[in-house]
Every structure is written in C-alpha cells, then in structure tokens.
Amino acid sequence: MHDLSFVMQRIAAGDRVYFSYDYYGKVWITLSRGRIFKRKTEVRLPPEEIARVKDVLRARRQGKH
C-alpha cells in the first residue's frame, strides 16, 4: 500500500505528477518516471493528504523547495 511518504519521495526524486478523478469522484495521483521506459504508479490518498501534495507542488513550482 502506498502512502503519503511514498508520494513525497517520488516527487523529490523528480517524478511527474498527474491528478485525475474516477467515476465516483475519488482523486487518483499518477506518478510517472523515465523517458524511454515509462513507469507509472497510481495512488489514491485521502483529501487532506492530496492537499498536502498539492501544497508541496505549488511551493516547488514557485521555487520555495
């Protein structure tokens, strides 16, 4: 089972992050790495943990590592 620490480690390692919704409204995080051999991992987290992931990504985009 994947959790928030796994997602944060993968973000720190440089994985690309995509958010998507399923039919029932649950949010899924897709982590992809590699340019030649694409590897994808899909993770579903509770809403409060997804908010933390989005905060980290927002800070990273603004240059506030």
N, CA, C and O atoms as a Tripos MOL2 file, in Angstrom:
@<TRIPOS>MOLECULE
protein
  260   259    65     0     0
PROTEIN
NO_CHARGES

@<TRIPOS>ATOM
      1 N           0.8490   -1.1800    0.0000 N.3       1 MET1
      2 CA          0.0000    0.0000    0.0000 C.3       1 MET1
      3 C           0.8920    1.2400    0.0000 C.2       1 MET1
      4 O           1.8300    1.3430    0.7910 O.2       1 MET1
      5 N           0.5940    2.1620   -0.8800 N.am      2 HIS2
      6 CA          1.3500    3.3970   -0.9750 C.3       2 HIS2
      7 C           0.7310    4.4260   -0.0430 C.2       2 HIS2
      8 O          -0.4740    4.4180    0.2080 O.2       2 HIS2
      9 N           1.5680    5.2980    0.4560 N.am      3 ASP3
     10 CA          1.0770    6.3370    1.3380 C.3       3 ASP3
     11 C           1.7230    7.6650    0.9950 C.2       3 ASP3
     12 O           2.4250    7.7930   -0.0080 O.2       3 ASP3
     13 N           1.4760    8.6400    1.8330 N.am      4 LEU4
     14 CA          1.9550    9.9910    1.5760 C.3       4 LEU4
     15 C           3.4710   10.0650    1.5050 C.2       4 LEU4
     16 O           4.0090   10.7910    0.6690 O.2       4 LEU4
     17 N           4.1680    9.3360    2.3560 N.am      5 SER5
     18 CA          5.6360    9.3950    2.3390 C.3       5 SER5
     19 C           6.1930    8.8590    1.0230 C.2       5 SER5
     20 O           7.1820    9.3840    0.5100 O.2       5 SER5
     21 N           5.5670    7.8190    0.4740 N.am      6 PHE6
     22 CA          5.9900    7.2830   -0.8180 C.3       6 PHE6
     23 C           5.8240    8.3380   -1.9110 C.2       6 PHE6
     24 O           6.7210    8.5390   -2.7300 O.2       6 PHE6
     25 N           4.6850    8.9990   -1.9190 N.am      7 VAL7
     26 CA          4.4150   10.0280   -2.9360 C.3       7 VAL7
     27 C           5.4220   11.1660   -2.8120 C.2       7 VAL7
     28 O           5.9390   11.6480   -3.8200 O.2       7 VAL7
     29 N           5.7060   11.6020   -1.5770 N.am      8 MET8
     30 CA          6.6620   12.6900   -1.3670 C.3       8 MET8
     31 C           8.0700   12.2890   -1.8100 C.2       8 MET8
     32 O           8.8010   13.1080   -2.3660 O.2       8 MET8
     33 N           8.4480   11.0420   -1.5690 N.am      9 GLN9
     34 CA          9.7600   10.5580   -2.0230 C.3       9 GLN9
     35 C           9.8460   10.5720   -3.5340 C.2       9 GLN9
     36 O          10.8690   10.9710   -4.0920 O.2       9 GLN9
     37 N           8.7940   10.1450   -4.2010 N.am     10 ARG10
     38 CA          8.7950   10.0990   -5.6600 C.3      10 ARG10
     39 C           8.8070   11.5080   -6.2480 C.2      10 ARG10
     40 O           9.4330   11.7340   -7.2840 O.2      10 ARG10
     41 N           8.1280   12.4570   -5.6060 N.am     11 ILE11
     42 CA          8.1540   13.8470   -6.0770 C.3      11 ILE11
     43 C           9.5620   14.4040   -5.9290 C.2      11 ILE11
     44 O          10.0700   15.0700   -6.8310 O.2      11 ILE11
     45 N          10.1930   14.1300   -4.7850 N.am     12 ALA12
     46 CA         11.5630   14.5990   -4.5600 C.3      12 ALA12
     47 C          12.5360   13.9810   -5.5610 C.2      12 ALA12
     48 O          13.5390   14.6010   -5.9140 O.2      12 ALA12
     49 N          12.2480   12.7680   -6.0180 N.am     13 ALA13
     50 CA         13.1110   12.0880   -6.9920 C.3      13 ALA13
     51 C          12.8870   12.6030   -8.4090 C.2      13 ALA13
     52 O          13.6220   12.2310   -9.3250 O.2      13 ALA13
     53 N          11.8830   13.4540   -8.6000 N.am     14 GLY14
     54 CA         11.6710   14.0630   -9.9110 C.3      14 GLY14
     55 C          10.5710   13.4490  -10.7450 C.2      14 GLY14
     56 O          10.4900   13.7320  -11.9410 O.2      14 GLY14
     57 N           9.7200   12.6210  -10.1680 N.am     15 ASP15
     58 CA          8.6100   12.0400  -10.9220 C.3      15 ASP15
     59 C           7.6250   13.1220  -11.3470 C.2      15 ASP15
     60 O           7.4570   14.1320  -10.6650 O.2      15 ASP15
     61 N           6.9910   12.8950  -12.4660 N.am     16 ARG16
     62 CA          5.9040   13.7770  -12.9000 C.3      16 ARG16
     63 C           4.6350   13.3580  -12.1760 C.2      16 ARG16
     64 O           4.4170   12.1720  -11.9270 O.2      16 ARG16
     65 N           3.8020   14.3300  -11.8400 N.am     17 VAL17
     66 CA          2.6060   14.0590  -11.0530 C.3      17 VAL17
     67 C           1.3810   14.5190  -11.8370 C.2      17 VAL17
     68 O           1.3360   15.6400  -12.3440 O.2      17 VAL17
     69 N           0.3930   13.6350  -11.9280 N.am     18 TYR18
     70 CA         -0.8700   13.9460  -12.5830 C.3      18 TYR18
     71 C          -2.0040   13.6100  -11.6330 C.2      18 TYR18
     72 O          -1.9700   12.5830  -10.9550 O.2      18 TYR18
     73 N          -3.0030   14.4670  -11.5830 N.am     19 PHE19
     74 CA         -4.1810   14.2190  -10.7640 C.3      19 PHE19
     75 C          -5.3390   13.8850  -11.6810 C.2      19 PHE19
     76 O          -5.5180   14.5170  -12.7220 O.2      19 PHE19
     77 N          -6.1280   12.8870  -11.2950 N.am     20 SER20
     78 CA         -7.3050   12.5240  -12.0820 C.3      20 SER20
     79 C          -8.4190   12.0840  -11.1450 C.2      20 SER20
     80 O          -8.1760   11.7360   -9.9890 O.2      20 SER20
     81 N          -9.6360   12.1050  -11.6530 N.am     21 TYR21
     82 CA        -10.8070   11.7040  -10.8880 C.3      21 TYR21
     83 C         -11.4130   10.4670  -11.5280 C.2      21 TYR21
     84 O         -11.4630   10.3560  -12.7530 O.2      21 TYR21
     85 N         -11.8750    9.5340  -10.6960 N.am     22 ASP22
     86 CA        -12.5600    8.3820  -11.2550 C.3      22 ASP22
     87 C         -14.0580    8.6750  -11.3280 C.2      22 ASP22
     88 O         -14.5010    9.7760  -11.0010 O.2      22 ASP22
     89 N         -14.8060    7.7080  -11.7470 N.am     23 TYR23
     90 CA        -16.2470    7.8560  -11.9400 C.3      23 TYR23
     91 C         -16.9580    8.2540  -10.6470 C.2      23 TYR23
     92 O         -17.9640    8.9640  -10.6860 O.2      23 TYR23
     93 N         -16.4480    7.8060   -9.5160 N.am     24 TYR24
     94 CA        -17.0870    8.0540   -8.2330 C.3      24 TYR24
     95 C         -16.5850    9.3120   -7.5340 C.2      24 TYR24
     96 O         -16.9900    9.5890   -6.4050 O.2      24 TYR24
     97 N         -15.7110   10.0800   -8.1850 N.am     25 GLY25
     98 CA        -15.2330   11.3270   -7.6300 C.3      25 GLY25
     99 C         -13.9950   11.2220   -6.7710 C.2      25 GLY25
    100 O         -13.5730   12.2160   -6.1800 O.2      25 GLY25
    101 N         -13.4000   10.0410   -6.6870 N.am     26 LYS26
    102 CA        -12.1680    9.8680   -5.9190 C.3      26 LYS26
    103 C         -10.9970   10.4150   -6.7240 C.2      26 LYS26
    104 O         -10.9580   10.2860   -7.9480 O.2      26 LYS26
    105 N         -10.0480   11.0250   -6.0310 N.am     27 VAL27
    106 CA         -8.8830   11.6080   -6.6850 C.3      27 VAL27
    107 C          -7.7520   10.5830   -6.7000 C.2      27 VAL27
    108 O          -7.4380    9.9810   -5.6720 O.2      27 VAL27
    109 N          -7.1510   10.3900   -7.8540 N.am     28 TRP28
    110 CA         -6.0080    9.4980   -8.0210 C.3      28 TRP28
    111 C          -4.8020   10.3240   -8.3990 C.2      28 TRP28
    112 O          -4.9070   11.2800   -9.1670 O.2      28 TRP28
    113 N          -3.6550    9.9540   -7.8610 N.am     29 ILE29
    114 CA         -2.3940   10.5820   -8.2270 C.3      29 ILE29
    115 C          -1.6360    9.5780   -9.0850 C.2      29 ILE29
    116 O          -1.4390    8.4330   -8.6770 O.2      29 ILE29
    117 N          -1.2150   10.0000  -10.2650 N.am     30 THR30
    118 CA         -0.4080    9.1570  -11.1310 C.3      30 THR30
    119 C           1.0030    9.7080  -11.1350 C.2      30 THR30
    120 O           1.2280   10.8660  -11.4880 O.2      30 THR30
    121 N           1.9460    8.8780  -10.7430 N.am     31 LEU31
    122 CA          3.3570    9.2470  -10.7370 C.3      31 LEU31
    123 C           4.0140    8.5380  -11.9010 C.2      31 LEU31
    124 O           3.8870    7.3220  -12.0410 O.2      31 LEU31
    125 N           4.7150    9.2840  -12.7380 N.am     32 SER32
    126 CA          5.4040    8.6490  -13.8640 C.3      32 SER32
    127 C           6.8590    9.0660  -13.8540 C.2      32 SER32
    128 O           7.2020   10.2010  -13.5230 O.2      32 SER32
    129 N           7.7070    8.1190  -14.2260 N.am     33 ARG33
    130 CA          9.1420    8.3990  -14.2830 C.3      33 ARG33
    131 C           9.7050    7.7310  -15.5080 C.2      33 ARG33
    132 O           9.1350    6.7890  -16.0590 O.2      33 ARG33
    133 N          10.8480    8.2510  -15.9200 N.am     34 GLY34
    134 CA         11.5240    7.6840  -17.0790 C.3      34 GLY34
    135 C          11.0200    8.2690  -18.3780 C.2      34 GLY34
    136 O           9.8330    8.5570  -18.5330 O.2      34 GLY34
    137 N          11.9230    8.4350  -19.2910 N.am     35 ARG35
    138 CA         11.5440    8.9680  -20.5970 C.3      35 ARG35
    139 C          11.4770    7.8620  -21.6380 C.2      35 ARG35
    140 O          10.6310    7.9040  -22.5320 O.2      35 ARG35
    141 N          12.3470    6.8880  -21.5360 N.am     36 ILE36
    142 CA         12.3570    5.8070  -22.5160 C.3      36 ILE36
    143 C          11.4090    4.6930  -22.0770 C.2      36 ILE36
    144 O          10.5180    4.2930  -22.8260 O.2      36 ILE36
    145 N          11.6100    4.2010  -20.8610 N.am     37 PHE37
    146 CA         10.7470    3.1540  -20.3300 C.3      37 PHE37
    147 C           9.7990    3.7910  -19.3300 C.2      37 PHE37
    148 O          10.1550    4.0240  -18.1750 O.2      37 PHE37
    149 N           8.6110    4.0630  -19.7810 N.am     38 LYS38
    150 CA          7.6360    4.7470  -18.9380 C.3      38 LYS38
    151 C           7.1550    3.8180  -17.8270 C.2      38 LYS38
    152 O           6.6940    2.7070  -18.0860 O.2      38 LYS38
    153 N           7.2690    4.2880  -16.5980 N.am     39 ARG39
    154 CA          6.7570    3.5520  -15.4500 C.3      39 ARG39
    155 C           5.7360    4.4350  -14.7580 C.2      39 ARG39
    156 O           6.0030    5.6000  -14.4630 O.2      39 ARG39
    157 N           4.5760    3.8750  -14.5060 N.am     40 LYS40
    158 CA          3.5170    4.6550  -13.8660 C.3      40 LYS40
    159 C           3.0370    3.9370  -12.6210 C.2      40 LYS40
    160 O           2.9440    2.7110  -12.5790 O.2      40 LYS40
    161 N           2.7370    4.7310  -11.6170 N.am     41 THR41
    162 CA          2.1610    4.2240  -10.3780 C.3      41 THR41
    163 C           0.9580    5.0870  -10.0590 C.2      41 THR41
    164 O           1.0470    6.3150  -10.0680 O.2      41 THR41
    165 N          -0.1680    4.4500   -9.7760 N.am     42 GLU42
    166 CA         -1.3650    5.1880   -9.4050 C.3      42 GLU42
    167 C          -1.6040    5.0110   -7.9090 C.2      42 GLU42
    168 O          -1.5280    3.9020   -7.3790 O.2      42 GLU42
    169 N          -1.8940    6.1220   -7.2420 N.am     43 VAL43
    170 CA         -2.0740    6.1330   -5.7940 C.3      43 VAL43
    171 C          -3.3490    6.9000   -5.4790 C.2      43 VAL43
    172 O          -3.6340    7.9320   -6.0870 O.2      43 VAL43
    173 N          -4.1080    6.3870   -4.5270 N.am     44 ARG44
    174 CA         -5.2820    7.1190   -4.0510 C.3      44 ARG44
    175 C          -5.0470    7.4700   -2.5970 C.2      44 ARG44
    176 O          -4.7710    6.5940   -1.7770 O.2      44 ARG44
    177 N          -5.1560    8.7450   -2.2760 N.am     45 LEU45
    178 CA         -4.9310    9.2450   -0.9180 C.3      45 LEU45
    179 C          -6.1810    9.9670   -0.4220 C.2      45 LEU45
    180 O          -7.0160   10.3830   -1.2250 O.2      45 LEU45
    181 N          -6.3150   10.1160    0.8810 N.am     46 PRO46
    182 CA         -7.4180   10.9200    1.4270 C.3      46 PRO46
    183 C          -7.2760   12.3860    1.0110 C.2      46 PRO46
    184 O          -6.1740   12.8390    0.7000 O.2      46 PRO46
    185 N          -8.3760   13.1220    1.0040 N.am     47 PRO47
    186 CA         -8.3490   14.5190    0.5490 C.3      47 PRO47
    187 C          -7.3430   15.4090    1.2690 C.2      47 PRO47
    188 O          -6.7160   16.2550    0.6300 O.2      47 PRO47
    189 N          -7.1670   15.2420    2.5930 N.am     48 GLU48
    190 CA         -6.2290   16.1100    3.3090 C.3      48 GLU48
    191 C          -4.7840   15.8290    2.8910 C.2      48 GLU48
    192 O          -3.9600   16.7440    2.8850 O.2      48 GLU48
    193 N          -4.4650   14.5880    2.5420 N.am     49 GLU49
    194 CA         -3.1150   14.2710    2.0770 C.3      49 GLU49
    195 C          -2.8970   14.7610    0.6480 C.2      49 GLU49
    196 O          -1.7850   15.1480    0.2870 O.2      49 GLU49
    197 N          -3.9420   14.7460   -0.1590 N.am     50 ILE50
    198 CA         -3.8380   15.2810   -1.5190 C.3      50 ILE50
    199 C          -3.5810   16.7820   -1.4540 C.2      50 ILE50
    200 O          -2.8260   17.3230   -2.2630 O.2      50 ILE50
    201 N          -4.2100   17.4550   -0.4910 N.am     51 ALA51
    202 CA         -3.9770   18.8890   -0.3140 C.3      51 ALA51
    203 C          -2.5190   19.1480    0.0490 C.2      51 ALA51
    204 O          -1.9330   20.1200   -0.4260 O.2      51 ALA51
    205 N          -1.9250   18.3020    0.8780 N.am     52 ARG52
    206 CA         -0.5070   18.4630    1.2430 C.3      52 ARG52
    207 C           0.3920   18.2650    0.0250 C.2      52 ARG52
    208 O           1.3680   18.9940   -0.1540 O.2      52 ARG52
    209 N           0.0650   17.2830   -0.8080 N.am     53 VAL53
    210 CA          0.8470   17.0500   -2.0320 C.3      53 VAL53
    211 C           0.7630   18.2690   -2.9410 C.2      53 VAL53
    212 O           1.7740   18.7050   -3.4930 O.2      53 VAL53
    213 N          -0.4320   18.8170   -3.0990 N.am     54 LYS54
    214 CA         -0.6050   19.9960   -3.9460 C.3      54 LYS54
    215 C           0.1510   21.1950   -3.3830 C.2      54 LYS54
    216 O           0.7030   21.9850   -4.1490 O.2      54 LYS54
    217 N           0.1870   21.3460   -2.0550 N.am     55 ASP55
    218 CA          0.9580   22.4370   -1.4390 C.3      55 ASP55
    219 C           2.4420   22.2940   -1.7350 C.2      55 ASP55
    220 O           3.1150   23.2800   -2.0370 O.2      55 ASP55
    221 N           2.9600   21.0670   -1.6490 N.am     56 VAL56
    222 CA          4.3700   20.8200   -1.9540 C.3      56 VAL56
    223 C           4.6680   21.1450   -3.4110 C.2      56 VAL56
    224 O           5.6830   21.7720   -3.7170 O.2      56 VAL56
    225 N           3.7900   20.7210   -4.3040 N.am     57 LEU57
    226 CA          3.9970   21.0010   -5.7320 C.3      57 LEU57
    227 C           3.9260   22.4940   -6.0230 C.2      57 LEU57
    228 O           4.6920   23.0060   -6.8390 O.2      57 LEU57
    229 N           3.0190   23.1850   -5.3680 N.am     58 ARG58
    230 CA          2.8710   24.6270   -5.5630 C.3      58 ARG58
    231 C           4.1360   25.3530   -5.0800 C.2      58 ARG58
    232 O           4.6250   26.2590   -5.7550 O.2      58 ARG58
    233 N           4.6630   24.9570   -3.9170 N.am     59 ALA59
    234 CA          5.8700   25.5770   -3.3780 C.3      59 ALA59
    235 C           7.0650   25.2760   -4.2820 C.2      59 ALA59
    236 O           7.9220   26.1340   -4.4940 O.2      59 ALA59
    237 N           7.1150   24.0770   -4.8020 N.am     60 ARG60
    238 CA          8.2050   23.6770   -5.6900 C.3      60 ARG60
    239 C           8.1770   24.4860   -6.9920 C.2      60 ARG60
    240 O           9.2170   24.8890   -7.5130 O.2      60 ARG60
    241 N           6.9780   24.7100   -7.4970 N.am     61 ARG61
    242 CA          6.8270   25.4710   -8.7410 C.3      61 ARG61
    243 C           7.2420   26.9160   -8.5420 C.2      61 ARG61
    244 O           7.7610   27.5490   -9.4620 O.2      61 ARG61
    245 N           7.0150   27.4460   -7.3360 N.am     62 GLN62
    246 CA          7.3820   28.8360   -7.0430 C.3      62 GLN62
    247 C           8.8170   28.9720   -6.5940 C.2      62 GLN62
    248 O           9.2880   30.0790   -6.3360 O.2      62 GLN62
    249 N           9.5220   27.8470   -6.4980 N.am     63 GLY63
    250 CA         10.9380   27.9000   -6.1450 C.3      63 GLY63
    251 C          11.2200   27.9550   -4.6610 C.2      63 GLY63
    252 O          12.2850   28.4190   -4.2530 O.2      63 GLY63
    253 N          10.2890   27.4910   -3.8460 N.am     64 LYS64
    254 CA         10.4600   27.5380   -2.3920 C.3      64 LYS64
    255 C          10.7350   26.1540   -1.8390 C.2      64 LYS64
    256 O          10.1780   25.8070   -0.7970 O.2      64 LYS64
    257 N          11.5420   25.3660   -2.4630 N.am     65 HIS65
    258 CA         11.8270   23.9810   -2.0420 C.3      65 HIS65
    259 C          11.7150   23.8970   -0.5790 C.2      65 HIS65
    260 O          11.9130   22.8270   -0.0040 O.2      65 HIS65
@<TRIPOS>BOND
     1     1     2 1
     2     2     3 1
     3     3     4 2
     4     3     5 am
     5     5     6 1
     6     6     7 1
     7     7     8 2
     8     7     9 am
     9     9    10 1
    10    10    11 1
    11    11    12 2
    12    11    13 am
    13    13    14 1
    14    14    15 1
    15    15    16 2
    16    15    17 am
    17    17    18 1
    18    18    19 1
    19    19    20 2
    20    19    21 am
    21    21    22 1
    22    22    23 1
    23    23    24 2
    24    23    25 am
    25    25    26 1
    26    26    27 1
    27    27    28 2
    28    27    29 am
    29    29    30 1
    30    30    31 1
    31    31    32 2
    32    31    33 am
    33    33    34 1
    34    34    35 1
    35    35    36 2
    36    35    37 am
    37    37    38 1
    38    38    39 1
    39    39    40 2
    40    39    41 am
    41    41    42 1
    42    42    43 1
    43    43    44 2
    44    43    45 am
    45    45    46 1
    46    46    47 1
    47    47    48 2
    48    47    49 am
    49    49    50 1
    50    50    51 1
    51    51    52 2
    52    51    53 am
    53    53    54 1
    54    54    55 1
    55    55    56 2
    56    55    57 am
    57    57    58 1
    58    58    59 1
    59    59    60 2
    60    59    61 am
    61    61    62 1
    62    62    63 1
    63    63    64 2
    64    63    65 am
    65    65    66 1
    66    66    67 1
    67    67    68 2
    68    67    69 am
    69    69    70 1
    70    70    71 1
    71    71    72 2
    72    71    73 am
    73    73    74 1
    74    74    75 1
    75    75    76 2
    76    75    77 am
    77    77    78 1
    78    78    79 1
    79    79    80 2
    80    79    81 am
    81    81    82 1
    82    82    83 1
    83    83    84 2
    84    83    85 am
    85    85    86 1
    86    86    87 1
    87    87    88 2
    88    87    89 am
    89    89    90 1
    90    90    91 1
    91    91    92 2
    92    91    93 am
    93    93    94 1
    94    94    95 1
    95    95    96 2
    96    95    97 am
    97    97    98 1
    98    98    99 1
    99    99   100 2
   100    99   101 am
   101   101   102 1
   102   102   103 1
   103   103   104 2
   104   103   105 am
   105   105   106 1
   106   106   107 1
   107   107   108 2
   108   107   109 am
   109   109   110 1
   110   110   111 1
   111   111   112 2
   112   111   113 am
   113   113   114 1
   114   114   115 1
   115   115   116 2
   116   115   117 am
   117   117   118 1
   118   118   119 1
   119   119   120 2
   120   119   121 am
   121   121   122 1
   122   122   123 1
   123   123   124 2
   124   123   125 am
   125   125   126 1
   126   126   127 1
   127   127   128 2
   128   127   129 am
   129   129   130 1
   130   130   131 1
   131   131   132 2
   132   131   133 am
   133   133   134 1
   134   134   135 1
   135   135   136 2
   136   135   137 am
   137   137   138 1
   138   138   139 1
   139   139   140 2
   140   139   141 am
   141   141   142 1
   142   142   143 1
   143   143   144 2
   144   143   145 am
   145   145   146 1
   146   146   147 1
   147   147   148 2
   148   147   149 am
   149   149   150 1
   150   150   151 1
   151   151   152 2
   152   151   153 am
   153   153   154 1
   154   154   155 1
   155   155   156 2
   156   155   157 am
   157   157   158 1
   158   158   159 1
   159   159   160 2
   160   159   161 am
   161   161   162 1
   162   162   163 1
   163   163   164 2
   164   163   165 am
   165   165   166 1
   166   166   167 1
   167   167   168 2
   168   167   169 am
   169   169   170 1
   170   170   171 1
   171   171   172 2
   172   171   173 am
   173   173   174 1
   174   174   175 1
   175   175   176 2
   176   175   177 am
   177   177   178 1
   178   178   179 1
   179   179   180 2
   180   179   181 am
   181   181   182 1
   182   182   183 1
   183   183   184 2
   184   183   185 am
   185   185   186 1
   186   186   187 1
   187   187   188 2
   188   187   189 am
   189   189   190 1
   190   190   191 1
   191   191   192 2
   192   191   193 am
   193   193   194 1
   194   194   195 1
   195   195   196 2
   196   195   197 am
   197   197   198 1
   198   198   199 1
   199   199   200 2
   200   199   201 am
   201   201   202 1
   202   202   203 1
   203   203   204 2
   204   203   205 am
   205   205   206 1
   206   206   207 1
   207   207   208 2
   208   207   209 am
   209   209   210 1
   210   210   211 1
   211   211   212 2
   212   211   213 am
   213   213   214 1
   214   214   215 1
   215   215   216 2
   216   215   217 am
   217   217   218 1
   218   218   219 1
   219   219   220 2
   220   219   221 am
   221   221   222 1
   222   222   223 1
   223   223   224 2
   224   223   225 am
   225   225   226 1
   226   226   227 1
   227   227   228 2
   228   227   229 am
   229   229   230 1
   230   230   231 1
   231   231   232 2
   232   231   233 am
   233   233   234 1
   234   234   235 1
   235   235   236 2
   236   235   237 am
   237   237   238 1
   238   238   239 1
   239   239   240 2
   240   239   241 am
   241   241   242 1
   242   242   243 1
   243   243   244 2
   244   243   245 am
   245   245   246 1
   246   246   247 1
   247   247   248 2
   248   247   249 am
   249   249   250 1
   250   250   251 1
   251   251   252 2
   252   251   253 am
   253   253   254 1
   254   254   255 1
   255   255   256 2
   256   255   257 am
   257   257   258 1
   258   258   259 1
   259   259   260 2
@<TRIPOS>SUBSTRUCTURE
     1 MET1         2 RESIDUE 1 A MET
     2 HIS2         6 RESIDUE 1 A HIS
     3 ASP3        10 RESIDUE 1 A ASP
     4 LEU4        14 RESIDUE 1 A LEU
     5 SER5        18 RESIDUE 1 A SER
     6 PHE6        22 RESIDUE 1 A PHE
     7 VAL7        26 RESIDUE 1 A VAL
     8 MET8        30 RESIDUE 1 A MET
     9 GLN9        34 RESIDUE 1 A GLN
    10 ARG10       38 RESIDUE 1 A ARG
    11 ILE11       42 RESIDUE 1 A ILE
    12 ALA12       46 RESIDUE 1 A ALA
    13 ALA13       50 RESIDUE 1 A ALA
    14 GLY14       54 RESIDUE 1 A GLY
    15 ASP15       58 RESIDUE 1 A ASP
    16 ARG16       62 RESIDUE 1 A ARG
    17 VAL17       66 RESIDUE 1 A VAL
    18 TYR18       70 RESIDUE 1 A TYR
    19 PHE19       74 RESIDUE 1 A PHE
    20 SER20       78 RESIDUE 1 A SER
    21 TYR21       82 RESIDUE 1 A TYR
    22 ASP22       86 RESIDUE 1 A ASP
    23 TYR23       90 RESIDUE 1 A TYR
    24 TYR24       94 RESIDUE 1 A TYR
    25 GLY25       98 RESIDUE 1 A GLY
    26 LYS26      102 RESIDUE 1 A LYS
    27 VAL27      106 RESIDUE 1 A VAL
    28 TRP28      110 RESIDUE 1 A TRP
    29 ILE29      114 RESIDUE 1 A ILE
    30 THR30      118 RESIDUE 1 A THR
    31 LEU31      122 RESIDUE 1 A LEU
    32 SER32      126 RESIDUE 1 A SER
    33 ARG33      130 RESIDUE 1 A ARG
    34 GLY34      134 RESIDUE 1 A GLY
    35 ARG35      138 RESIDUE 1 A ARG
    36 ILE36      142 RESIDUE 1 A ILE
    37 PHE37      146 RESIDUE 1 A PHE
    38 LYS38      150 RESIDUE 1 A LYS
    39 ARG39      154 RESIDUE 1 A ARG
    40 LYS40      158 RESIDUE 1 A LYS
    41 THR41      162 RESIDUE 1 A THR
    42 GLU42      166 RESIDUE 1 A GLU
    43 VAL43      170 RESIDUE 1 A VAL
    44 ARG44      174 RESIDUE 1 A ARG
    45 LEU45      178 RESIDUE 1 A LEU
    46 PRO46      182 RESIDUE 1 A PRO
    47 PRO47      186 RESIDUE 1 A PRO
    48 GLU48      190 RESIDUE 1 A GLU
    49 GLU49      194 RESIDUE 1 A GLU
    50 ILE50      198 RESIDUE 1 A ILE
    51 ALA51      202 RESIDUE 1 A ALA
    52 ARG52      206 RESIDUE 1 A ARG
    53 VAL53      210 RESIDUE 1 A VAL
    54 LYS54      214 RESIDUE 1 A LYS
    55 ASP55      218 RESIDUE 1 A ASP
    56 VAL56      222 RESIDUE 1 A VAL
    57 LEU57      226 RESIDUE 1 A LEU
    58 ARG58      230 RESIDUE 1 A ARG
    59 ALA59      234 RESIDUE 1 A ALA
    60 ARG60      238 RESIDUE 1 A ARG
    61 ARG61      242 RESIDUE 1 A ARG
    62 GLN62      246 RESIDUE 1 A GLN
    63 GLY63      250 RESIDUE 1 A GLY
    64 LYS64      254 RESIDUE 1 A LYS
    65 HIS65      258 RESIDUE 1 A HIS
